[in-house]
Amino acid sequence: MKLKKSDIRSMPKVMIHEHLDCSVRPQTMLELWEKVGFGKCAFPFPSDLISKWQASSKLSGSAQKRARQAVAVQYQDYIADFATESLANYIKAIVDHILPVMQTHEQLVRITKERIDDAVADGIIAMELRFAPQLHTMGGMTLTQVMDAVVEGLKDSPIPVKLIVCTLRHENAEMASKLAALALQYKDVVGVFDLAADEEANPGVLDWWLQEAVKVREQSDYSIKLTIHLNETRAATDGERDTLKKYRIKRIGHGIKDDWPTVLELCPTSNVVTGQVKSYGDHPINRFFNEGKKVTVNTDGTLLTKVQLSDEYYKLNRQFGWTALQFLLCNLNALEASSFSFKQKQALRATLIAEYSALIG
């Protein structure tokens, strides 16, 4: 059964894998770079795009709004097309283009608030939002100041939101220790401790991360969970599987190259964009679901993939025939694996079952 986009958007959704720095509104990117100075960006903007943006400043009211929205669409197409060309381009877009405008308190508060607003408009009723605080200290902020800004952005959120603190594979034990302390300091809002970044250059379950991750979980009385970006670009080894089992790490970010007896944080469009699968139809998500794997559906990010979570659902409906039943089960998987409190999970589960039962009939 083909579902309407409007119906999919209104479905309640739980998401547990999305990066804040990959989910900035395209128009916000243009507004922030205009303040910084387009010419200061190491990643060049097309000259015609800048001209159109500057011309929109001479307009007012609804005319300016429409003009800026049109330029934002053109910009997102441009940056997404660049990122799609290779994984190196995808990373370059983040490092040279996105992160430079996420270096002040004001920028982080705004971007966080806007992401929550967009999530709510898309039918998301709870989400975990991940980021690497250390990447936002290049403008002079401390790790604590970065966390304070993002936490301020969460203030008054109409939905439950937990943060995921990401360590990065190319870093080291010293940074992991700082981030572990940060996660524990903010354990009221931090729900997960993660290992992310280039799996090819630094593969596997890194020992220096694992040591800090286990400490975070134990010292938070298990309120902080663990997840790891793994098996996205390369097949897992038996040793990696044994390590995950030994340390009871039950969530895998992506995990598309092998079968895993864990919760899979799958992001189909992102895997197509970064070249990990040839096409949407080649993605293993449908096979994993039919094999009984604990599948969850996520965006990974909205800017470079050009998808909100409802767009991901729409693609799954059109490509694999997924209906409300599959979406309900994936949402229940995400909720079960999430870091929300028992009370929150009870309420969210009741909402999911009630809303989807009406759709299933």
Secondary structure, 3 states (H helix, E strand, C coil): CCCCHHHHHHCCEEECCEEHHHCCCHHHHHHHHHHHCHHHCCCCCCHHHHHHHHHHCCCCHHHHHHHHHHHHHHHHHHHHHHHHCCHHHHHHHHHHHHHHHCCCHHHHHHHHHHHHHHHHHCCEEEEEEEECHHHHCCCCCCHHHHHHHHHHHHCCCCCCEEEEEEEECCCCHHHHHHHHHHHHHCCCCEEEEEEECCCCCCCCCCHHHHHHHHHHHHHCCCCCEEEEEECCCCCCCHHHHHHHHHCCCCEEEECCCCCCCCEEEECHHHHHHCCCCCCHHHCCHHHHHHCCCEEEECCECCCCCCCCHHHHHHHHHHHHCCCHHHHHHHHHHHHHHCCCCHHHHHHHHHHHHHHHHHHHC
